[in-house]
């Protein structure tokens, strides 16, 4: 193999990988948000889950991307571990589409695909057309790279050492290990299978030698999800364990079958003389059959993953969850005792939510006074938890109200529904305040000493009002007069601080950008007071206690 062949191989590999990235990026840009929404709203139906997983992965051309999305949904509590099982199974089927495309052998028209795609990107201004052009150009570049790799590797057929190395892959252990390690390095089974097909099209490897490498590639693709699960919840880590178990079980089954039956010869007979198609067909067969075999045992896989990674108390405390309510119980028939239990659980969850909102108000004002984004991540994560609680508590309350027949209890539960919404809005305004620190850091905005003193005063009265709000939630019929006085004081402070800020602006003591930012923060401060008053009035009139 000459140096020019080696450079051609590197260039072909670069074009192949870049073309695949272009296709994946274009497809995800065109349909990625819709795909995520479909995943998020997925029901627990196993067949629908497998179908959606397969279609989405076929669209975005990456089982790793689908699995990483699933890990994120499980980590945020939007998807259960059992739902994730079906998506992962489907993703493994969908990822075989790339190999089938490569097996079509359309290398002769690849330059035309590349030209058409680039022309669409360069000459047409519509964003959607750009995405489609990127997909078409990526497909063309992928095939050009494939052709370059195949051509550059032709001389290796004369190398006895290289041919000898390829034949060693007929050893199951060596083949699986080689496939797993190579795929783990490039983090894409689609790309590694494509490279294996390029070797095959050059006549350097046959299906009997490639089959075990192919099985190992399915194991190696799990590394992306494993890396994505670092720092996530226990359930999210279990999702990657399920992905790994699926491919390990499939590899064990197919390795044994290929060793004791003529499966490889059978697959060869479907497309004689076309090794790239044989590899694509074996890849598809592996994932489809493994899915069919494991589909009845999906729940068992989830349980096994839970045993491999048992719950830890400290992790259970940090992952998003309902502590006093249980999903699914809201739809049960309600009686006097059950209504009381439901009310108690809802109130306790709301008090948790209040504490989180209160802490975010404190941290957000601290962050603005500090002028840095050091608290932004903490506040954002807590805000996501508040949003999760709002969604889950509201869903639970809706289920209870649908079954409740007692008018008084219905009124009390309706009060809690409104409280939940107002708490979520307090969280939103606290988040707004904290996000102002991005602009402060980016543009070097700082507040005067007088403004910082006013911000400390805003923080103090906001926290005092929230403490009074919590006291009403913990004690039925408690006087809300103090909250009303505080809310009025917040309104008065807002008006006074706006006037002070304008005086500082006219006096040259602050910049235009600082003035606008401060004005926005005053609006959030005032709205926090409004929502605190709303909650106090609702809970005071509802006479609900925890």
DANOR-V633233 format. One record per helix or strand of 2 or more residues. SS is the DSSP state (hx for helix, st for strand). FROM is the first residue (numbers start at 0). LEN is the number of residues. If there is no record, write none. Layout:
{{SS:FROM:LEN} {SS:FROM:LEN}}
This chain:
{{hx:2:38} {hx:45:15} {hx:62:14} {hx:80:14} {hx:96:7} {hx:106:17} {hx:126:32} {hx:159:9} {hx:171:15} {hx:188:13} {hx:206:14} {hx:221:7} {hx:233:27} {hx:262:8} {hx:274:21} {hx:297:11} {hx:312:6} {hx:328:3} {hx:335:35} {hx:375:28} {hx:406:37} {hx:448:26} {hx:480:26} {hx:511:31}}
